[in-house]
Amino acid sequence: MSEKTLTRMDLSEAVFREVGLSRNESAELVESVLGHISDALVEGEQVKISSFGTFSVRGKAARIGRNPKTGEEVPIQPRRVLTFRPSHLMKDRVAAGNKS
Amino acid sequence: MIRSELIQKIADDNPHLYQRDVERIVNTIFEEITNAMARGDRVELRGFGAFSVKKRDARVGRNPRTGESVEVEEKHVPFFKTGKLLRDRLNGK
């Protein structure tokens, strides 16, 4: 495995190469895509990107947690968490690409 | 929201772009993330989240229908961890 870390910069570079826009505008578009996905999720909407995966927001009930270091009980407030379920296509590609 | 609705939102924000270019832009972003993970790379998008690849060890599984034991090979699966900013926004912070 190569184990590089890509960032927004790499995504905007890919957009820059693919479409004839400036680097600046490419970066803004990447940001705008992430922004629209985030906004929909914050509204509680599911975001379903075919052949990529599905982001969904789930509610978690309040519970009593424990500080693992001190053993002390602490209340955990109800909260919303985001889960990502990869599509079959992504799972297959990731499995095939990383086969040893 | 589905892929085509996301493309429409970006197109509405950018009336100077052709619809087909907006489609290519959105598709390129998701394609690039999938390609990175297929190479075993991570994609870290601060504030949004990070996509990475996790290794699942080989194990002996069971066919739930027949109860028969089956060898499951080691495999790699995509994983997403929500970024702090988005996690906070989901909880109204």
N, CA and C atoms of all chains as a GROMACS GRO file, in nm:
protein
  579
    1MET      N    1   0.083  -0.121   0.000
    1MET     CA    2   0.000   0.000   0.000
    1MET      C    3   0.087   0.126   0.000
    2SER      N    4   0.044   0.225  -0.078
    2SER     CA    5   0.125   0.347  -0.086
    2SER      C    6   0.102   0.438   0.036
    3GLU      N    7  -0.021   0.441   0.089
    3GLU     CA    8  -0.054   0.518   0.209
    3GLU      C    9  -0.019   0.665   0.204
    4LYS      N   10  -0.052   0.729   0.095
    4LYS     CA   11  -0.038   0.874   0.086
    4LYS      C   12  -0.164   0.935   0.145
    5THR      N   13  -0.159   1.063   0.180
    5THR     CA   14  -0.281   1.131   0.221
    5THR      C   15  -0.313   1.241   0.121
    6LEU      N   16  -0.431   1.232   0.064
    6LEU     CA   17  -0.475   1.336  -0.028
    6LEU      C   18  -0.556   1.440   0.050
    7THR      N   19  -0.555   1.562  -0.001
    7THR     CA   20  -0.631   1.670   0.064
    7THR      C   21  -0.719   1.738  -0.041
    8ARG      N   22  -0.785   1.844   0.003
    8ARG     CA   23  -0.865   1.927  -0.089
    8ARG      C   24  -0.783   1.968  -0.211
    9MET      N   25  -0.654   1.996  -0.186
    9MET     CA   26  -0.567   2.042  -0.294
    9MET      C   27  -0.560   1.940  -0.408
   10ASP      N   28  -0.550   1.812  -0.370
   10ASP     CA   29  -0.542   1.708  -0.472
   10ASP      C   30  -0.674   1.696  -0.548
   11LEU      N   31  -0.785   1.715  -0.477
   11LEU     CA   32  -0.915   1.708  -0.545
   11LEU      C   33  -0.931   1.826  -0.640
   12SER      N   34  -0.890   1.945  -0.596
   12SER     CA   35  -0.906   2.060  -0.687
   12SER      C   36  -0.808   2.050  -0.804
   13GLU      N   37  -0.693   1.989  -0.781
   13GLU     CA   38  -0.598   1.966  -0.891
   13GLU      C   39  -0.662   1.873  -0.996
   14ALA      N   40  -0.732   1.771  -0.948
   14ALA     CA   41  -0.799   1.678  -1.040
   14ALA      C   42  -0.908   1.749  -1.120
   15VAL      N   43  -0.982   1.837  -1.054
   15VAL     CA   44  -1.086   1.915  -1.122
   15VAL      C   45  -1.022   2.009  -1.224
   16PHE      N   46  -0.913   2.071  -1.184
   16PHE     CA   47  -0.837   2.161  -1.271
   16PHE      C   48  -0.792   2.089  -1.399
   17ARG      N   49  -0.740   1.968  -1.383
   17ARG     CA   50  -0.693   1.889  -1.498
   17ARG      C   51  -0.809   1.845  -1.587
   18GLU      N   52  -0.921   1.812  -1.524
   18GLU     CA   53  -1.034   1.753  -1.596
   18GLU      C   54  -1.115   1.857  -1.676
   19VAL      N   55  -1.133   1.975  -1.616
   19VAL     CA   56  -1.214   2.080  -1.677
   19VAL      C   57  -1.124   2.203  -1.691
   20GLY      N   58  -1.142   2.281  -1.794
   20GLY     CA   59  -1.052   2.394  -1.815
   20GLY      C   60  -1.082   2.517  -1.730
   21LEU      N   61  -1.081   2.500  -1.596
   21LEU     CA   62  -1.105   2.614  -1.507
   21LEU      C   63  -0.976   2.654  -1.440
   22SER      N   64  -0.975   2.771  -1.377
   22SER     CA   65  -0.856   2.813  -1.304
   22SER      C   66  -0.842   2.728  -1.179
   23ARG      N   67  -0.719   2.726  -1.122
   23ARG     CA   68  -0.697   2.650  -0.998
   23ARG      C   69  -0.785   2.705  -0.887
   24ASN      N   70  -0.797   2.838  -0.886
   24ASN     CA   71  -0.879   2.902  -0.783
   24ASN      C   72  -1.024   2.859  -0.789
   25GLU      N   73  -1.078   2.862  -0.910
   25GLU     CA   74  -1.219   2.826  -0.925
   25GLU      C   75  -1.239   2.677  -0.897
   26SER      N   76  -1.142   2.594  -0.936
   26SER     CA   77  -1.151   2.451  -0.908
   26SER      C   78  -1.158   2.427  -0.758
   27ALA      N   79  -1.075   2.499  -0.683
   27ALA     CA   80  -1.075   2.485  -0.537
   27ALA      C   81  -1.209   2.527  -0.479
   28GLU      N   82  -1.264   2.637  -0.532
   28GLU     CA   83  -1.394   2.685  -0.483
   28GLU      C   84  -1.505   2.583  -0.509
   29LEU      N   85  -1.497   2.516  -0.624
   29LEU     CA   86  -1.600   2.418  -0.657
   29LEU      C   87  -1.593   2.296  -0.565
   30VAL      N   88  -1.472   2.253  -0.533
   30VAL     CA   89  -1.456   2.140  -0.441
   30VAL      C   90  -1.519   2.177  -0.306
   31GLU      N   91  -1.489   2.300  -0.261
   31GLU     CA   92  -1.544   2.349  -0.135
   31GLU      C   93  -1.696   2.354  -0.141
   32SER      N   94  -1.748   2.398  -0.254
   32SER     CA   95  -1.892   2.412  -0.270
   32SER      C   96  -1.962   2.275  -0.267
   33VAL      N   97  -1.899   2.173  -0.327
   33VAL     CA   98  -1.956   2.038  -0.323
   33VAL      C   99  -1.961   1.988  -0.178
   34LEU      N  100  -1.850   2.003  -0.105
   34LEU     CA  101  -1.848   1.959   0.035
   34LEU      C  102  -1.949   2.038   0.118
   35GLY      N  103  -1.962   2.168   0.086
   35GLY     CA  104  -2.054   2.254   0.159
   35GLY      C  105  -2.200   2.212   0.139
   36HIS      N  106  -2.237   2.182   0.015
   36HIS     CA  107  -2.375   2.141  -0.011
   36HIS      C  108  -2.407   2.006   0.055
   37ILE      N  109  -2.311   1.916   0.053
   37ILE     CA  110  -2.333   1.786   0.119
   37ILE      C  111  -2.352   1.809   0.269
   38SER      N  112  -2.263   1.888   0.328
   38SER     CA  113  -2.272   1.915   0.472
   38SER      C  114  -2.405   1.980   0.509
   39ASP      N  115  -2.445   2.081   0.430
   39ASP     CA  116  -2.570   2.152   0.460
   39ASP      C  117  -2.690   2.057   0.459
   40ALA      N  118  -2.694   1.968   0.358
   40ALA     CA  119  -2.806   1.873   0.349
   40ALA      C  120  -2.806   1.783   0.472
   41LEU      N  121  -2.689   1.738   0.514
   41LEU     CA  122  -2.680   1.649   0.630
   41LEU      C  123  -2.722   1.720   0.758
   42VAL      N  124  -2.681   1.845   0.772
   42VAL     CA  125  -2.718   1.922   0.890
   42VAL      C  126  -2.870   1.939   0.896
   43GLU      N  127  -2.933   1.949   0.777
   43GLU     CA  128  -3.081   1.956   0.770
   43GLU      C  129  -3.145   1.820   0.801
   44GLY      N  130  -3.062   1.719   0.820
   44GLY     CA  131  -3.114   1.587   0.852
   44GLY      C  132  -3.143   1.502   0.728
   45GLU      N  133  -3.105   1.554   0.613
   45GLU     CA  134  -3.128   1.480   0.487
   45GLU      C  135  -3.022   1.373   0.468
   46GLN      N  136  -3.061   1.268   0.397
   46GLN     CA  137  -2.965   1.165   0.359
   46GLN      C  138  -2.901   1.211   0.227
   47VAL      N  139  -2.774   1.183   0.207
   47VAL     CA  140  -2.709   1.219   0.081
   47VAL      C  141  -2.662   1.091   0.014
   48LYS      N  142  -2.724   1.064  -0.102
   48LYS     CA  143  -2.701   0.936  -0.169
   48LYS      C  144  -2.631   0.960  -0.301
   49ILE      N  145  -2.505   0.923  -0.309
   49ILE     CA  146  -2.428   0.943  -0.432
   49ILE      C  147  -2.411   0.807  -0.500
   50SER      N  148  -2.482   0.787  -0.609
   50SER     CA  149  -2.480   0.657  -0.675
   50SER      C  150  -2.337   0.617  -0.711
   51SER      N  151  -2.308   0.491  -0.698
   51SER     CA  152  -2.177   0.428  -0.723
   51SER      C  153  -2.065   0.482  -0.633
   52PHE      N  154  -2.099   0.568  -0.536
   52PHE     CA  155  -2.001   0.613  -0.436
   52PHE      C  156  -2.042   0.564  -0.298
   53GLY      N  157  -2.154   0.616  -0.249
   53GLY     CA  158  -2.202   0.572  -0.119
   53GLY      C  159  -2.308   0.663  -0.064
   54THR      N  160  -2.356   0.632   0.055
   54THR     CA  161  -2.464   0.707   0.118
   54THR      C  162  -2.421   0.761   0.253
   55PHE      N  163  -2.441   0.892   0.273
   55PHE     CA  164  -2.417   0.953   0.403
   55PHE      C  165  -2.552   0.965   0.471
   56SER      N  166  -2.565   0.915   0.593
   56SER     CA  167  -2.690   0.938   0.663
   56SER      C  168  -2.667   0.980   0.807
   57VAL      N  169  -2.765   1.054   0.858
   57VAL     CA  170  -2.757   1.107   0.993
   57VAL      C  171  -2.844   1.020   1.082
   58ARG      N  172  -2.787   0.975   1.193
   58ARG     CA  173  -2.864   0.892   1.285
   58ARG      C  174  -2.865   0.955   1.423
   59GLY      N  175  -2.977   0.942   1.489
   59GLY     CA  176  -2.987   0.996   1.625
   59GLY      C  177  -2.942   0.891   1.724
   60LYS      N  178  -2.864   0.934   1.824
   60LYS     CA  179  -2.821   0.842   1.929
   60LYS      C  180  -2.886   0.886   2.059
   61ALA      N  181  -2.940   0.792   2.132
   61ALA     CA  182  -3.006   0.824   2.258
   61ALA      C  183  -2.903   0.860   2.366
   62ALA      N  184  -2.951   0.927   2.469
   62ALA     CA  185  -2.864   0.959   2.582
   62ALA      C  186  -2.824   0.829   2.652
   63ARG      N  187  -2.704   0.825   2.708
   63ARG     CA  188  -2.665   0.706   2.784
   63ARG      C  189  -2.562   0.746   2.888
   64ILE      N  190  -2.538   0.654   2.980
   64ILE     CA  191  -2.435   0.680   3.080
   64ILE      C  192  -2.305   0.623   3.027
   65GLY      N  193  -2.206   0.707   3.010
   65GLY     CA  194  -2.076   0.659   2.964
   65GLY      C  195  -1.982   0.648   3.082
   66ARG      N  196  -1.861   0.611   3.055
   66ARG     CA  197  -1.763   0.596   3.162
   66ARG      C  198  -1.631   0.652   3.113
   67ASN      N  199  -1.568   0.730   3.193
   67ASN     CA  200  -1.434   0.777   3.160
   67ASN      C  201  -1.341   0.656   3.172
   68PRO      N  202  -1.283   0.612   3.061
   68PRO     CA  203  -1.205   0.487   3.064
   68PRO      C  204  -1.081   0.499   3.154
   69LYS      N  205  -1.035   0.620   3.174
   69LYS     CA  206  -0.915   0.638   3.255
   69LYS      C  207  -0.948   0.631   3.405
   70THR      N  208  -1.055   0.701   3.444
   70THR     CA  209  -1.084   0.710   3.588
   70THR      C  210  -1.196   0.616   3.632
   71GLY      N  211  -1.272   0.561   3.534
   71GLY     CA  212  -1.382   0.473   3.570
   71GLY      C  213  -1.506   0.549   3.613
   72GLU      N  214  -1.496   0.680   3.614
   72GLU     CA  215  -1.605   0.767   3.658
   72GLU      C  216  -1.722   0.766   3.558
   73GLU      N  217  -1.843   0.765   3.607
   73GLU     CA  218  -1.960   0.768   3.519
   73GLU      C  219  -1.988   0.910   3.473
   74VAL      N  220  -2.013   0.926   3.342
   74VAL     CA  221  -2.048   1.058   3.290
   74VAL      C  222  -2.169   1.046   3.199
   75PRO      N  223  -2.266   1.139   3.213
   75PRO     CA  224  -2.383   1.133   3.125
   75PRO      C  225  -2.343   1.175   2.984
   76ILE      N  226  -2.390   1.103   2.882
   76ILE     CA  227  -2.367   1.141   2.744
   76ILE      C  228  -2.501   1.187   2.687
   77GLN      N  229  -2.504   1.312   2.640
   77GLN     CA  230  -2.627   1.372   2.588
   77GLN      C  231  -2.670   1.302   2.458
   78PRO      N  232  -2.801   1.307   2.426
   78PRO     CA  233  -2.843   1.254   2.296
   78PRO      C  234  -2.772   1.334   2.186
   79ARG      N  235  -2.732   1.270   2.078
   79ARG     CA  236  -2.659   1.344   1.974
   79ARG      C  237  -2.689   1.283   1.838
   80ARG      N  238  -2.648   1.356   1.735
   80ARG     CA  239  -2.665   1.306   1.598
   80ARG      C  240  -2.528   1.268   1.543
   81VAL      N  241  -2.522   1.151   1.483
   81VAL     CA  242  -2.395   1.108   1.424
   81VAL      C  243  -2.415   1.081   1.276
   82LEU      N  244  -2.304   1.093   1.203
   82LEU     CA  245  -2.305   1.073   1.059
   82LEU      C  246  -2.246   0.936   1.029
   83THR      N  247  -2.314   0.859   0.945
   83THR     CA  248  -2.254   0.733   0.903
   83THR      C  249  -2.242   0.734   0.751
   84PHE      N  250  -2.139   0.668   0.703
   84PHE     CA  251  -2.118   0.657   0.559
   84PHE      C  252  -2.123   0.510   0.522
   85ARG      N  253  -2.210   0.477   0.428
   85ARG     CA  254  -2.219   0.340   0.381
   85ARG      C  255  -2.169   0.336   0.238
   86PRO      N  256  -2.051   0.276   0.215
   86PRO     CA  257  -1.996   0.275   0.079
   86PRO      C  258  -2.083   0.191  -0.014
   87SER      N  259  -2.086   0.229  -0.141
   87SER     CA  260  -2.162   0.152  -0.240
   87SER      C  261  -2.088   0.021  -0.268
   88HIS      N  262  -2.158  -0.072  -0.332
   88HIS     CA  263  -2.095  -0.198  -0.369
   88HIS      C  264  -1.978  -0.174  -0.461
   89LEU      N  265  -1.995  -0.080  -0.554
   89LEU     CA  266  -1.888  -0.051  -0.649
   89LEU      C  267  -1.762  -0.004  -0.575
   90MET      N  268  -1.780   0.087  -0.478
   90MET     CA  269  -1.663   0.136  -0.405
   90MET      C  270  -1.599   0.022  -0.325
   91LYS      N  271  -1.682  -0.057  -0.259
   91LYS     CA  272  -1.628  -0.169  -0.180
   91LYS      C  273  -1.547  -0.263  -0.268
   92ASP      N  274  -1.603  -0.294  -0.385
   92ASP     CA  275  -1.533  -0.385  -0.477
   92ASP      C  276  -1.402  -0.325  -0.524
   93ARG      N  277  -1.404  -0.196  -0.557
   93ARG     CA  278  -1.281  -0.133  -0.608
   93ARG      C  279  -1.175  -0.123  -0.500
   94VAL      N  280  -1.216  -0.093  -0.379
   94VAL     CA  281  -1.120  -0.082  -0.269
   94VAL      C  282  -1.063  -0.221  -0.234
   95ALA      N  283  -1.150  -0.321  -0.236
   95ALA     CA  284  -1.104  -0.457  -0.206
   95ALA      C  285  -1.007  -0.505  -0.314
   96ALA      N  286  -1.043  -0.483  -0.441
   96ALA     CA  287  -0.959  -0.529  -0.552
   96ALA      C  288  -0.825  -0.456  -0.554
   97GLY      N  289  -0.828  -0.325  -0.529
   97GLY     CA  290  -0.707  -0.244  -0.537
   97GLY      C  291  -0.608  -0.273  -0.426
   98ASN      N  292  -0.656  -0.325  -0.313
   98ASN     CA  293  -0.567  -0.346  -0.198
   98ASN      C  294  -0.537  -0.494  -0.174
   99LYS      N  295  -0.573  -0.577  -0.268
   99LYS     CA  296  -0.548  -0.721  -0.253
   99LYS      C  297  -0.398  -0.747  -0.244
  100SER      N  298  -0.356  -0.827  -0.144
  100SER     CA  299  -0.212  -0.850  -0.129
  100SER      C  300  -0.168  -0.970  -0.213
  101MET      N  301  -3.086   1.395  -0.063
  101MET     CA  302  -3.024   1.453  -0.182
  101MET      C  303  -2.948   1.345  -0.258
  102ILE      N  304  -2.966   1.341  -0.387
  102ILE     CA  305  -2.893   1.243  -0.468
  102ILE      C  306  -2.796   1.316  -0.561
  103ARG      N  307  -2.711   1.240  -0.628
  103ARG     CA  308  -2.605   1.297  -0.711
  103ARG      C  309  -2.657   1.406  -0.806
  104SER      N  310  -2.768   1.378  -0.876
  104SER     CA  311  -2.819   1.474  -0.974
  104SER      C  312  -2.867   1.604  -0.908
  105GLU      N  313  -2.919   1.592  -0.786
  105GLU     CA  314  -2.963   1.714  -0.714
  105GLU      C  315  -2.843   1.798  -0.669
  106LEU      N  316  -2.737   1.728  -0.630
  106LEU     CA  317  -2.613   1.798  -0.592
  106LEU      C  318  -2.558   1.873  -0.713
  107ILE      N  319  -2.556   1.805  -0.828
  107ILE     CA  320  -2.508   1.867  -0.952
  107ILE      C  321  -2.593   1.990  -0.985
  108GLN      N  322  -2.725   1.979  -0.968
  108GLN     CA  323  -2.814   2.090  -0.996
  108GLN      C  324  -2.785   2.210  -0.906
  109LYS      N  325  -2.758   2.184  -0.777
  109LYS     CA  326  -2.728   2.294  -0.684
  109LYS      C  327  -2.601   2.367  -0.726
  110ILE      N  328  -2.498   2.290  -0.764
  110ILE     CA  329  -2.372   2.352  -0.806
  110ILE      C  330  -2.395   2.431  -0.936
  111ALA      N  331  -2.476   2.374  -1.025
  111ALA     CA  332  -2.505   2.444  -1.151
  111ALA      C  333  -2.580   2.574  -1.125
  112ASP      N  334  -2.675   2.573  -1.031
  112ASP     CA  335  -2.750   2.695  -0.997
  112ASP      C  336  -2.658   2.803  -0.940
  113ASP      N  337  -2.559   2.760  -0.860
  113ASP     CA  338  -2.464   2.855  -0.801
  113ASP      C  339  -2.369   2.913  -0.906
  114ASN      N  340  -2.351   2.839  -1.016
  114ASN     CA  341  -2.250   2.878  -1.116
  114ASN      C  342  -2.310   2.885  -1.256
  115PRO      N  343  -2.396   2.987  -1.279
  115PRO     CA  344  -2.465   2.994  -1.408
  115PRO      C  345  -2.370   3.010  -1.527
  116HIS      N  346  -2.244   3.048  -1.501
  116HIS     CA  347  -2.150   3.065  -1.613
  116HIS      C  348  -2.091   2.932  -1.660
  117LEU      N  349  -2.118   2.822  -1.586
  117LEU     CA  350  -2.064   2.692  -1.626
  117LEU      C  351  -2.168   2.610  -1.702
  118TYR      N  352  -2.119   2.531  -1.797
  118TYR     CA  353  -2.207   2.438  -1.867
  118TYR      C  354  -2.247   2.326  -1.773
  119GLN      N  355  -2.371   2.282  -1.785
  119GLN     CA  356  -2.420   2.171  -1.703
  119GLN      C  357  -2.328   2.048  -1.713
  120ARG      N  358  -2.281   2.020  -1.836
  120ARG     CA  359  -2.199   1.900  -1.851
  120ARG      C  360  -2.064   1.914  -1.782
  121ASP      N  361  -2.013   2.038  -1.773
  121ASP     CA  362  -1.888   2.059  -1.699
  121ASP      C  363  -1.911   2.041  -1.549
  122VAL      N  364  -2.027   2.088  -1.500
  122VAL     CA  365  -2.059   2.071  -1.359
  122VAL      C  366  -2.066   1.922  -1.328
  123GLU      N  367  -2.128   1.846  -1.418
  123GLU     CA  368  -2.134   1.701  -1.399
  123GLU      C  369  -1.994   1.641  -1.392
  124ARG      N  370  -1.908   1.684  -1.481
  124ARG     CA  371  -1.770   1.631  -1.481
  124ARG      C  372  -1.697   1.668  -1.353
  125ILE      N  373  -1.719   1.789  -1.305
  125ILE     CA  374  -1.653   1.835  -1.182
  125ILE      C  375  -1.695   1.748  -1.064
  126VAL      N  376  -1.825   1.732  -1.048
  126VAL     CA  377  -1.877   1.654  -0.934
  126VAL      C  378  -1.830   1.508  -0.945
  127ASN      N  379  -1.841   1.453  -1.065
  127ASN     CA  380  -1.800   1.313  -1.083
  127ASN      C  381  -1.651   1.294  -1.058
  128THR      N  382  -1.570   1.392  -1.102
  128THR     CA  383  -1.425   1.384  -1.081
  128THR      C  384  -1.392   1.378  -0.933
  129ILE      N  385  -1.460   1.458  -0.853
  129ILE     CA  386  -1.432   1.462  -0.709
  129ILE      C  387  -1.456   1.324  -0.646
  130PHE      N  388  -1.572   1.265  -0.675
  130PHE     CA  389  -1.600   1.134  -0.615
  130PHE      C  390  -1.510   1.025  -0.671
  131GLU      N  391  -1.482   1.035  -0.800
  131GLU     CA  392  -1.394   0.937  -0.865
  131GLU      C  393  -1.254   0.942  -0.804
  132GLU      N  394  -1.206   1.063  -0.779
  132GLU     CA  395  -1.072   1.082  -0.724
  132GLU      C  396  -1.062   1.021  -0.583
  133ILE      N  397  -1.168   1.036  -0.504
  133ILE     CA  398  -1.168   0.980  -0.369
  133ILE      C  399  -1.166   0.827  -0.377
  134THR      N  400  -1.251   0.770  -0.464
  134THR     CA  401  -1.254   0.624  -0.479
  134THR      C  402  -1.120   0.571  -0.529
  135ASN      N  403  -1.062   0.639  -0.629
  135ASN     CA  404  -0.932   0.596  -0.682
  135ASN      C  405  -0.825   0.597  -0.574
  136ALA      N  406  -0.826   0.701  -0.492
  136ALA     CA  407  -0.726   0.711  -0.385
  136ALA      C  408  -0.737   0.591  -0.292
  137MET      N  409  -0.860   0.558  -0.252
  137MET     CA  410  -0.879   0.446  -0.159
  137MET      C  411  -0.844   0.313  -0.226
  138ALA      N  412  -0.869   0.303  -0.356
  138ALA     CA  413  -0.834   0.179  -0.428
  138ALA      C  414  -0.682   0.161  -0.430
  139ARG      N  415  -0.606   0.272  -0.419
  139ARG     CA  416  -0.459   0.264  -0.411
  139ARG      C  417  -0.413   0.244  -0.268
  140GLY      N  418  -0.506   0.249  -0.174
  140GLY     CA  419  -0.470   0.236  -0.033
  140GLY      C  420  -0.440   0.370   0.033
  141ASP      N  421  -0.468   0.480  -0.036
  141ASP     CA  422  -0.442   0.613   0.019
  141ASP      C  423  -0.559   0.662   0.104
  142ARG      N  424  -0.531   0.762   0.186
  142ARG     CA  425  -0.633   0.830   0.265
  142ARG      C  426  -0.672   0.959   0.196
  143VAL      N  427  -0.794   1.006   0.221
  143VAL     CA  428  -0.833   1.138   0.172
  143VAL      C  429  -0.884   1.215   0.293
  144GLU      N  430  -0.811   1.320   0.329
  144GLU     CA  431  -0.846   1.395   0.449
  144GLU      C  432  -0.902   1.530   0.411
  145LEU      N  433  -1.029   1.552   0.440
  145LEU     CA  434  -1.094   1.677   0.407
  145LEU      C  435  -1.133   1.746   0.537
  146ARG      N  436  -1.041   1.829   0.587
  146ARG     CA  437  -1.058   1.897   0.716
  146ARG      C  438  -1.195   1.962   0.730
  147GLY      N  439  -1.258   1.939   0.842
  147GLY     CA  440  -1.388   2.000   0.868
  147GLY      C  441  -1.502   1.915   0.816
  148PHE      N  442  -1.474   1.831   0.716
  148PHE     CA  443  -1.577   1.744   0.660
  148PHE      C  444  -1.559   1.602   0.711
  149GLY      N  445  -1.443   1.545   0.684
  149GLY     CA  446  -1.416   1.410   0.731
  149GLY      C  447  -1.301   1.347   0.655
  150ALA      N  448  -1.268   1.224   0.690
  150ALA     CA  449  -1.156   1.156   0.625
  150ALA      C  450  -1.199   1.018   0.577
  151PHE      N  451  -1.162   0.988   0.453
  151PHE     CA  452  -1.186   0.855   0.396
  151PHE      C  453  -1.057   0.776   0.408
  152SER      N  454  -1.066   0.654   0.459
  152SER     CA  455  -0.947   0.572   0.468
  152SER      C  456  -0.983   0.427   0.441
  153VAL      N  457  -0.882   0.343   0.437
  153VAL     CA  458  -0.902   0.202   0.408
  153VAL      C  459  -0.865   0.123   0.533
  154LYS      N  460  -0.954   0.034   0.574
  154LYS     CA  461  -0.924  -0.049   0.691
  154LYS      C  462  -0.909  -0.194   0.648
  155LYS      N  463  -0.814  -0.259   0.715
  155LYS     CA  464  -0.790  -0.400   0.684
  155LYS      C  465  -0.876  -0.487   0.776
  156ARG      N  466  -0.943  -0.583   0.717
  156ARG     CA  467  -1.018  -0.681   0.796
  156ARG      C  468  -0.944  -0.814   0.786
  157ASP      N  469  -0.905  -0.868   0.899
  157ASP     CA  470  -0.830  -0.994   0.899
  157ASP      C  471  -0.913  -1.110   0.846
  158ALA      N  472  -0.843  -1.210   0.799
  158ALA     CA  473  -0.910  -1.333   0.757
  158ALA      C  474  -0.980  -1.392   0.878
  159ARG      N  475  -1.093  -1.455   0.858
  159ARG     CA  476  -1.164  -1.515   0.970
  159ARG      C  477  -1.243  -1.636   0.921
  160VAL      N  478  -1.289  -1.715   1.017
  160VAL     CA  479  -1.377  -1.825   0.980
  160VAL      C  480  -1.520  -1.776   1.001
  161GLY      N  481  -1.593  -1.766   0.893
  161GLY     CA  482  -1.730  -1.719   0.902
  161GLY      C  483  -1.824  -1.837   0.897
  162ARG      N  484  -1.950  -1.804   0.897
  162ARG     CA  485  -2.050  -1.910   0.894
  162ARG      C  486  -2.159  -1.873   0.795
  163ASN      N  487  -2.198  -1.966   0.715
  163ASN     CA  488  -2.311  -1.943   0.627
  163ASN      C  489  -2.436  -1.940   0.715
  164PRO      N  490  -2.500  -1.824   0.725
  164PRO     CA  491  -2.612  -1.812   0.819
  164PRO      C  492  -2.729  -1.905   0.784
  165ARG      N  493  -2.737  -1.944   0.658
  165ARG     CA  494  -2.848  -2.030   0.617
  165ARG      C  495  -2.824  -2.175   0.658
  166THR      N  496  -2.701  -2.223   0.630
  166THR     CA  497  -2.674  -2.365   0.655
  166THR      C  498  -2.596  -2.390   0.784
  167GLY      N  499  -2.534  -2.282   0.839
  167GLY     CA  500  -2.454  -2.300   0.960
  167GLY      C  501  -2.316  -2.356   0.930
  168GLU      N  502  -2.287  -2.374   0.804
  168GLU     CA  503  -2.160  -2.429   0.760
  168GLU      C  504  -2.046  -2.329   0.779
  169SER      N  505  -1.926  -2.373   0.820
  169SER     CA  506  -1.811  -2.284   0.834
  169SER      C  507  -1.750  -2.253   0.697
  170VAL      N  508  -1.714  -2.126   0.680
  170VAL     CA  509  -1.646  -2.089   0.556
  170VAL      C  510  -1.527  -1.998   0.588
  171GLU      N  511  -1.418  -2.017   0.516
  171GLU     CA  512  -1.300  -1.932   0.531
  171GLU      C  513  -1.331  -1.798   0.463
  172VAL      N  514  -1.314  -1.687   0.539
  172VAL     CA  515  -1.329  -1.556   0.476
  172VAL      C  516  -1.189  -1.497   0.468
  173GLU      N  517  -1.147  -1.460   0.347
  173GLU     CA  518  -1.012  -1.407   0.327
  173GLU      C  519  -0.996  -1.268   0.387
  174GLU      N  520  -0.872  -1.231   0.412
  174GLU     CA  521  -0.841  -1.094   0.454
  174GLU      C  522  -0.892  -0.998   0.346
  175LYS      N  523  -0.949  -0.885   0.389
  175LYS     CA  524  -0.993  -0.789   0.287
  175LYS      C  525  -0.981  -0.646   0.338
  176HIS      N  526  -0.990  -0.552   0.244
  176HIS     CA  527  -0.981  -0.410   0.278
  176HIS      C  528  -1.114  -0.343   0.249
  177VAL      N  529  -1.158  -0.260   0.344
  177VAL     CA  530  -1.287  -0.195   0.329
  177VAL      C  531  -1.274  -0.043   0.345
  178PRO      N  532  -1.359   0.033   0.273
  178PRO     CA  533  -1.358   0.178   0.286
  178PRO      C  534  -1.416   0.220   0.422
  179PHE      N  535  -1.361   0.329   0.476
  179PHE     CA  536  -1.407   0.377   0.605
  179PHE      C  537  -1.411   0.530   0.603
  180PHE      N  538  -1.514   0.587   0.668
  180PHE     CA  539  -1.525   0.733   0.674
  180PHE      C  540  -1.537   0.777   0.819
  181LYS      N  541  -1.457   0.875   0.856
  181LYS     CA  542  -1.469   0.931   0.990
  181LYS      C  543  -1.510   1.077   0.976
  182THR      N  544  -1.618   1.115   1.042
  182THR     CA  545  -1.668   1.252   1.033
  182THR      C  546  -1.571   1.351   1.094
  183GLY      N  547  -1.554   1.464   1.028
  183GLY     CA  548  -1.466   1.570   1.080
  183GLY      C  549  -1.531   1.643   1.196
  184LYS      N  550  -1.448   1.711   1.274
  184LYS     CA  551  -1.495   1.775   1.396
  184LYS      C  552  -1.598   1.884   1.367
  185LEU      N  553  -1.568   1.966   1.268
  185LEU     CA  554  -1.658   2.078   1.238
  185LEU      C  555  -1.797   2.029   1.199
  186LEU      N  556  -1.802   1.928   1.112
  186LEU     CA  557  -1.931   1.875   1.068
  186LEU      C  558  -2.004   1.806   1.183
  187ARG      N  559  -1.927   1.732   1.265
  187ARG     CA  560  -1.987   1.665   1.382
  187ARG      C  561  -2.051   1.769   1.474
  188ASP      N  562  -1.980   1.879   1.495
  188ASP     CA  563  -2.035   1.986   1.580
  188ASP      C  564  -2.158   2.050   1.515
  189ARG      N  565  -2.152   2.072   1.385
  189ARG     CA  566  -2.267   2.134   1.317
  189ARG      C  567  -2.390   2.045   1.325
  190LEU      N  568  -2.370   1.913   1.316
  190LEU     CA  569  -2.483   1.820   1.325
  190LEU      C  570  -2.551   1.832   1.460
  191ASN      N  571  -2.476   1.876   1.560
  191ASN     CA  572  -2.531   1.887   1.693
  191ASN      C  573  -2.553   2.032   1.735
  192GLY      N  574  -2.572   2.116   1.633
  192GLY     CA  575  -2.610   2.254   1.657
  192GLY      C  576  -2.507   2.338   1.730
  193LYS      N  577  -2.378   2.302   1.717
  193LYS     CA  578  -2.275   2.382   1.783
  193LYS      C  579  -2.209   2.477   1.684
   0.00000   0.00000   0.00000
